[in-house]
């Protein structure tokens, strides 16, 4: 079964800039601009750390307010791991 890419829609505001910057450094991530959003896409799971992004908890918990096409495998106070939606079927 082929996996579809996960997609994270990040509103282009200063509060979320560290997320898009971190994604740009990940070889598995592809970024594109769509209107007021940056779309982070990957065929592989991606993981981000709150402290590494320099985010306070309130901003951290709002990371996905722009939308998400994928499955959140882990989301706690310090780590988020997102996998393609159909990754569980494997």
N, CA, C and O atoms as a GROMACS GRO file, in nm:
protein
  360
    1UNK      N    1   0.085  -0.117   0.000
    1UNK     CA    2   0.000   0.000   0.000
    1UNK      C    3   0.089   0.123   0.000
    1UNK      O    4   0.184   0.130   0.078
    2UNK      N    5   0.061   0.220  -0.085
    2UNK     CA    6   0.144   0.340  -0.088
    2UNK      C    7   0.095   0.440   0.015
    2UNK      O    8  -0.024   0.451   0.042
    3UNK      N    9   0.189   0.510   0.071
    3UNK     CA   10   0.157   0.613   0.168
    3UNK      C   11   0.132   0.744   0.096
    3UNK      O   12   0.198   0.776  -0.003
    4UNK      N   13   0.038   0.821   0.147
    4UNK     CA   14   0.024   0.957   0.097
    4UNK      C   15   0.106   1.046   0.188
    4UNK      O   16   0.128   1.015   0.305
    5UNK      N   17   0.151   1.156   0.135
    5UNK     CA   18   0.233   1.248   0.213
    5UNK      C   19   0.152   1.311   0.325
    5UNK      O   20   0.033   1.341   0.308
    6UNK      N   21   0.216   1.332   0.438
    6UNK     CA   22   0.153   1.411   0.542
    6UNK      C   23   0.171   1.557   0.505
    6UNK      O   24   0.267   1.594   0.438
    7UNK      N   25   0.077   1.639   0.548
    7UNK     CA   26   0.085   1.783   0.521
    7UNK      C   27   0.046   1.859   0.646
    7UNK      O   28  -0.054   1.830   0.711
    8UNK      N   29   0.128   1.959   0.678
    8UNK     CA   30   0.102   2.048   0.791
    8UNK      C   31   0.086   2.188   0.733
    8UNK      O   32   0.175   2.237   0.663
    9UNK      N   33  -0.025   2.252   0.762
    9UNK     CA   34  -0.053   2.386   0.712
    9UNK      C   35  -0.019   2.485   0.822
    9UNK      O   36  -0.086   2.490   0.925
   10UNK      N   37   0.086   2.564   0.800
   10UNK     CA   38   0.136   2.654   0.903
   10UNK      C   39   0.106   2.798   0.863
   10UNK      O   40   0.153   2.845   0.759
   11UNK      N   41   0.030   2.868   0.945
   11UNK     CA   42   0.000   3.008   0.919
   11UNK      C   43   0.130   3.088   0.925
   11UNK      O   44   0.210   3.072   1.017
   12UNK      N   45   0.150   3.174   0.826
   12UNK     CA   46   0.273   3.254   0.820
   12UNK      C   47   0.265   3.372   0.916
   12UNK      O   48   0.236   3.485   0.876
   13UNK      N   49   0.290   3.344   1.043
   13UNK     CA   50   0.299   3.447   1.147
   13UNK      C   51   0.428   3.422   1.224
   13UNK      O   52   0.477   3.309   1.227
   14UNK      N   53   0.484   3.526   1.285
   14UNK     CA   54   0.612   3.509   1.355
   14UNK      C   55   0.611   3.399   1.461
   14UNK      O   56   0.713   3.334   1.483
   15UNK      N   57   0.498   3.378   1.526
   15UNK     CA   58   0.491   3.277   1.632
   15UNK      C   59   0.523   3.136   1.583
   15UNK      O   60   0.574   3.055   1.659
   16UNK      N   61   0.494   3.107   1.456
   16UNK     CA   62   0.515   2.973   1.403
   16UNK      C   63   0.636   2.963   1.311
   16UNK      O   64   0.661   2.858   1.252
   17UNK      N   65   0.713   3.071   1.297
   17UNK     CA   66   0.827   3.073   1.205
   17UNK      C   67   0.931   2.967   1.238
   17UNK      O   68   0.993   2.911   1.147
   18UNK      N   69   0.952   2.938   1.366
   18UNK     CA   70   1.055   2.839   1.402
   18UNK      C   71   1.017   2.699   1.352
   18UNK      O   72   1.105   2.617   1.325
   19UNK      N   73   0.888   2.670   1.340
   19UNK     CA   74   0.845   2.539   1.288
   19UNK      C   75   0.882   2.527   1.140
   19UNK      O   76   0.938   2.425   1.099
   20UNK      N   77   0.852   2.628   1.061
   20UNK     CA   78   0.886   2.620   0.919
   20UNK      C   79   1.037   2.620   0.899
   20UNK      O   80   1.088   2.552   0.809
   21UNK      N   81   1.110   2.695   0.981
   21UNK     CA   82   1.257   2.694   0.970
   21UNK      C   83   1.313   2.557   1.003
   21UNK      O   84   1.404   2.509   0.935
   22UNK      N   85   1.260   2.492   1.106
   22UNK     CA   86   1.306   2.358   1.143
   22UNK      C   87   1.273   2.258   1.032
   22UNK      O   88   1.355   2.171   1.001
   23UNK      N   89   1.156   2.269   0.972
   23UNK     CA   90   1.117   2.178   0.864
   23UNK      C   91   1.208   2.194   0.742
   23UNK      O   92   1.239   2.096   0.675
   24UNK      N   93   1.251   2.316   0.715
   24UNK     CA   94   1.342   2.340   0.602
   24UNK      C   95   1.474   2.266   0.618
   24UNK      O   96   1.540   2.231   0.520
   25UNK      N   97   1.513   2.242   0.742
   25UNK     CA   98   1.639   2.171   0.769
   25UNK      C   99   1.625   2.019   0.764
   25UNK      O  100   1.726   1.948   0.769
   26UNK      N  101   1.503   1.968   0.756
   26UNK     CA  102   1.482   1.824   0.750
   26UNK      C  103   1.480   1.778   0.605
   26UNK      O  104   1.397   1.825   0.527
   27UNK      N  105   1.569   1.687   0.567
   27UNK     CA  106   1.575   1.642   0.428
   27UNK      C  107   1.444   1.581   0.377
   27UNK      O  108   1.415   1.589   0.257
   28UNK      N  109   1.365   1.522   0.465
   28UNK     CA  110   1.241   1.456   0.423
   28UNK      C  111   1.128   1.556   0.394
   28UNK      O  112   1.028   1.519   0.333
   29UNK      N  113   1.144   1.680   0.437
   29UNK     CA  114   1.035   1.778   0.424
   29UNK      C  115   1.047   1.861   0.296
   29UNK      O  116   1.155   1.901   0.255
   30UNK      N  117   0.930   1.884   0.237
   30UNK     CA  118   0.918   1.975   0.123
   30UNK      C  119   0.825   2.088   0.167
   30UNK      O  120   0.720   2.062   0.227
   31UNK      N  121   0.862   2.211   0.138
   31UNK     CA  122   0.781   2.324   0.178
   31UNK      C  123   0.732   2.401   0.056
   31UNK      O  124   0.804   2.416  -0.042
   32UNK      N  125   0.609   2.448   0.065
   32UNK     CA  126   0.554   2.532  -0.042
   32UNK      C  127   0.466   2.638   0.023
   32UNK      O  128   0.409   2.616   0.130
   33UNK      N  129   0.455   2.752  -0.043
   33UNK     CA  130   0.371   2.860   0.006
   33UNK      C  131   0.237   2.856  -0.066
   33UNK      O  132   0.230   2.846  -0.188
   34UNK      N  133   0.130   2.863   0.013
   34UNK     CA  134  -0.006   2.864  -0.040
   34UNK      C  135  -0.081   2.975   0.034
   34UNK      O  136  -0.123   2.958   0.148
   35UNK      N  137  -0.097   3.087  -0.032
   35UNK     CA  138  -0.164   3.200   0.032
   35UNK      C  139  -0.088   3.245   0.156
   35UNK      O  140   0.032   3.272   0.150
   36UNK      N  141  -0.159   3.251   0.267
   36UNK     CA  142  -0.099   3.294   0.394
   36UNK      C  143  -0.038   3.179   0.473
   36UNK      O  144  -0.008   3.194   0.591
   37UNK      N  145  -0.021   3.064   0.409
   37UNK     CA  146   0.029   2.945   0.477
   37UNK      C  147   0.155   2.891   0.411
   37UNK      O  148   0.177   2.910   0.291
   38UNK      N  149   0.236   2.824   0.491
   38UNK     CA  150   0.343   2.740   0.439
   38UNK      C  151   0.297   2.597   0.461
   38UNK      O  152   0.255   2.562   0.571
   39UNK      N  153   0.304   2.516   0.358
   39UNK     CA  154   0.265   2.375   0.370
   39UNK      C  155   0.392   2.292   0.380
   39UNK      O  156   0.479   2.296   0.293
   40UNK      N  157   0.402   2.218   0.490
   40UNK     CA  158   0.512   2.125   0.511
   40UNK      C  159   0.461   1.988   0.470
   40UNK      O  160   0.360   1.941   0.523
   41UNK      N  161   0.529   1.923   0.377
   41UNK     CA  162   0.487   1.790   0.330
   41UNK      C  163   0.604   1.693   0.347
   41UNK      O  164   0.720   1.731   0.333
   42UNK      N  165   0.570   1.568   0.378
   42UNK     CA  166   0.672   1.464   0.392
   42UNK      C  167   0.609   1.328   0.369
   42UNK      O  168   0.494   1.304   0.407
   43UNK      N  169   0.684   1.240   0.306
   43UNK     CA  170   0.639   1.101   0.290
   43UNK      C  171   0.680   1.016   0.409
   43UNK      O  172   0.642   0.900   0.419
   44UNK      N  173   0.759   1.074   0.498
   44UNK     CA  174   0.810   1.004   0.616
   44UNK      C  175   0.758   1.072   0.742
   44UNK      O  176   0.717   1.188   0.736
   45UNK      N  177   0.759   1.002   0.855
   45UNK     CA  178   0.722   1.068   0.981
   45UNK      C  179   0.816   1.185   1.009
   45UNK      O  180   0.933   1.183   0.972
   46UNK      N  181   0.762   1.287   1.074
   46UNK     CA  182   0.843   1.401   1.116
   46UNK      C  183   0.822   1.424   1.265
   46UNK      O  184   0.714   1.396   1.319
   47UNK      N  185   0.925   1.474   1.330
   47UNK     CA  186   0.920   1.498   1.473
   47UNK      C  187   0.982   1.633   1.503
   47UNK      O  188   1.085   1.670   1.447
   48UNK      N  189   0.917   1.707   1.592
   48UNK     CA  190   0.966   1.838   1.634
   48UNK      C  191   0.964   1.845   1.786
   48UNK      O  192   0.879   1.784   1.851
   49UNK      N  193   1.059   1.919   1.842
   49UNK     CA  194   1.066   1.939   1.986
   49UNK      C  195   1.031   2.083   2.022
   49UNK      O  196   1.078   2.177   1.957
   50UNK      N  197   0.951   2.099   2.125
   50UNK     CA  198   0.907   2.233   2.166
   50UNK      C  199   1.025   2.321   2.205
   50UNK      O  200   1.036   2.435   2.160
   51UNK      N  201   1.112   2.268   2.288
   51UNK     CA  202   1.226   2.350   2.334
   51UNK      C  203   1.319   2.384   2.219
   51UNK      O  204   1.372   2.495   2.213
   52UNK      N  205   1.341   2.290   2.128
   52UNK     CA  206   1.428   2.316   2.013
   52UNK      C  207   1.369   2.426   1.924
   52UNK      O  208   1.443   2.502   1.861
   53UNK      N  209   1.236   2.435   1.921
   53UNK     CA  210   1.170   2.539   1.843
   53UNK      C  211   1.161   2.672   1.919
   53UNK      O  212   1.128   2.775   1.861
   54UNK      N  213   1.192   2.667   2.050
   54UNK     CA  214   1.186   2.788   2.131
   54UNK      C  215   1.046   2.837   2.157
   54UNK      O  216   1.022   2.958   2.168
   55UNK      N  217   0.951   2.744   2.169
   55UNK     CA  218   0.810   2.781   2.185
   55UNK      C  219   0.762   2.765   2.329
   55UNK      O  220   0.800   2.670   2.398
   56UNK      N  221   0.680   2.858   2.372
   56UNK     CA  222   0.611   2.846   2.501
   56UNK      C  223   0.496   2.747   2.481
   56UNK      O  224   0.450   2.728   2.368
   57UNK      N  225   0.451   2.682   2.590
   57UNK     CA  226   0.344   2.582   2.576
   57UNK      C  227   0.219   2.632   2.504
   57UNK      O  228   0.161   2.558   2.425
   58UNK      N  229   0.176   2.754   2.529
   58UNK     CA  230   0.052   2.802   2.464
   58UNK      C  231   0.065   2.805   2.312
   58UNK      O  232  -0.029   2.768   2.242
   59UNK      N  233   0.179   2.846   2.261
   59UNK     CA  234   0.200   2.848   2.116
   59UNK      C  235   0.218   2.705   2.066
   59UNK      O  236   0.167   2.670   1.960
   60UNK      N  237   0.290   2.624   2.141
   60UNK     CA  238   0.315   2.483   2.106
   60UNK      C  239   0.184   2.410   2.080
   60UNK      O  240   0.170   2.340   1.980
   61UNK      N  241   0.088   2.426   2.171
   61UNK     CA  242  -0.039   2.354   2.156
   61UNK      C  243  -0.127   2.411   2.045
   61UNK      O  244  -0.228   2.351   2.010
   62UNK      N  245  -0.089   2.526   1.989
   62UNK     CA  246  -0.163   2.583   1.878
   62UNK      C  247  -0.097   2.563   1.743
   62UNK      O  248  -0.140   2.622   1.643
   63UNK      N  249   0.008   2.479   1.737
   63UNK     CA  250   0.083   2.461   1.612
   63UNK      C  251  -0.002   2.419   1.494
   63UNK      O  252   0.026   2.458   1.381
   64UNK      N  253  -0.106   2.342   1.517
   64UNK     CA  254  -0.182   2.282   1.407
   64UNK      C  255  -0.315   2.351   1.382
   64UNK      O  256  -0.406   2.291   1.324
   65UNK      N  257  -0.328   2.475   1.425
   65UNK     CA  258  -0.452   2.549   1.402
   65UNK      C  259  -0.475   2.578   1.255
   65UNK      O  260  -0.588   2.605   1.214
   66UNK      N  261  -0.370   2.572   1.173
   66UNK     CA  262  -0.383   2.592   1.029
   66UNK      C  263  -0.434   2.469   0.956
   66UNK      O  264  -0.481   2.479   0.843
   67UNK      N  265  -0.425   2.354   1.020
   67UNK     CA  266  -0.473   2.230   0.960
   67UNK      C  267  -0.363   2.127   0.948
   67UNK      O  268  -0.244   2.159   0.948
   68UNK      N  269  -0.404   2.003   0.936
   68UNK     CA  270  -0.312   1.891   0.931
   68UNK      C  271  -0.375   1.778   0.851
   68UNK      O  272  -0.491   1.744   0.872
   69UNK      N  273  -0.300   1.722   0.761
   69UNK     CA  274  -0.342   1.602   0.688
   69UNK      C  275  -0.237   1.496   0.720
   69UNK      O  276  -0.132   1.489   0.656
   70UNK      N  277  -0.266   1.416   0.818
   70UNK     CA  278  -0.175   1.315   0.867
   70UNK      C  279  -0.229   1.264   0.999
   70UNK      O  280  -0.342   1.293   1.036
   71UNK      N  281  -0.148   1.189   1.070
   71UNK     CA  282  -0.190   1.133   1.198
   71UNK      C  283  -0.089   1.173   1.304
   71UNK      O  284   0.031   1.153   1.287
   72UNK      N  285  -0.138   1.230   1.412
   72UNK     CA  286  -0.051   1.265   1.524
   72UNK      C  287  -0.027   1.138   1.604
   72UNK      O  288  -0.119   1.084   1.665
   73UNK      N  289   0.096   1.093   1.603
   73UNK     CA  290   0.132   0.972   1.676
   73UNK      C  291   0.170   1.004   1.820
   73UNK      O  292   0.147   0.923   1.911
   74UNK      N  293   0.229   1.121   1.841
   74UNK     CA  294   0.267   1.164   1.975
   74UNK      C  295   0.257   1.316   1.981
   74UNK      O  296   0.304   1.386   1.891
   75UNK      N  297   0.195   1.366   2.086
   75UNK     CA  298   0.187   1.510   2.105
   75UNK      C  299   0.178   1.535   2.254
   75UNK      O  300   0.071   1.528   2.313
   76UNK      N  301   0.292   1.564   2.314
   76UNK     CA  302   0.294   1.594   2.457
   76UNK      C  303   0.356   1.731   2.478
   76UNK      O  304   0.370   1.808   2.383
   77UNK      N  305   0.393   1.761   2.597
   77UNK     CA  306   0.444   1.895   2.630
   77UNK      C  307   0.572   1.930   2.554
   77UNK      O  308   0.599   2.048   2.532
   78UNK      N  309   0.649   1.831   2.512
   78UNK     CA  310   0.779   1.860   2.451
   78UNK      C  311   0.803   1.803   2.312
   78UNK      O  312   0.891   1.852   2.242
   79UNK      N  313   0.729   1.703   2.270
   79UNK     CA  314   0.754   1.636   2.142
   79UNK      C  315   0.624   1.619   2.065
   79UNK      O  316   0.520   1.586   2.122
   80UNK      N  317   0.632   1.641   1.934
   80UNK     CA  318   0.522   1.604   1.846
   80UNK      C  319   0.580   1.518   1.734
   80UNK      O  320   0.684   1.551   1.676
   81UNK      N  321   0.513   1.408   1.705
   81UNK     CA  322   0.552   1.319   1.595
   81UNK      C  323   0.429   1.298   1.509
   81UNK      O  324   0.324   1.255   1.557
   82UNK      N  325   0.444   1.329   1.380
   82UNK     CA  326   0.333   1.317   1.286
   82UNK      C  327   0.373   1.219   1.177
   82UNK      O  328   0.485   1.224   1.126
   83UNK      N  329   0.281   1.130   1.144
   83UNK     CA  330   0.307   1.029   1.041
   83UNK      C  331   0.201   1.043   0.931
   83UNK      O  332   0.093   1.097   0.956
   84UNK      N  333   0.232   0.996   0.811
   84UNK     CA  334   0.130   0.995   0.707
   84UNK      C  335   0.005   0.922   0.756
   84UNK      O  336   0.016   0.826   0.833
   85UNK      N  337  -0.109   0.966   0.713
   85UNK     CA  338  -0.237   0.914   0.763
   85UNK      C  339  -0.249   0.762   0.754
   85UNK      O  340  -0.297   0.698   0.847
   86UNK      N  341  -0.205   0.704   0.643
   86UNK     CA  342  -0.222   0.559   0.627
   86UNK      C  343  -0.100   0.480   0.675
   86UNK      O  344  -0.088   0.362   0.642
   87UNK      N  345  -0.011   0.542   0.751
   87UNK     CA  346   0.107   0.472   0.802
   87UNK      C  347   0.068   0.360   0.899
   87UNK      O  348   0.140   0.261   0.910
   88UNK      N  349  -0.044   0.374   0.968
   88UNK     CA  350  -0.087   0.272   1.064
   88UNK      C  351  -0.128   0.144   0.995
   88UNK      O  352  -0.128   0.037   1.057
   89UNK      N  353  -0.164   0.152   0.869
   89UNK     CA  354  -0.210   0.033   0.796
   89UNK      C  355  -0.096  -0.059   0.757
   89UNK      O  356  -0.119  -0.169   0.708
   90UNK      N  357   0.026  -0.015   0.779
   90UNK     CA  358   0.140  -0.097   0.737
   90UNK      C  359   0.181  -0.194   0.843
   90UNK      O  360   0.275  -0.271   0.824
   0.00000   0.00000   0.00000
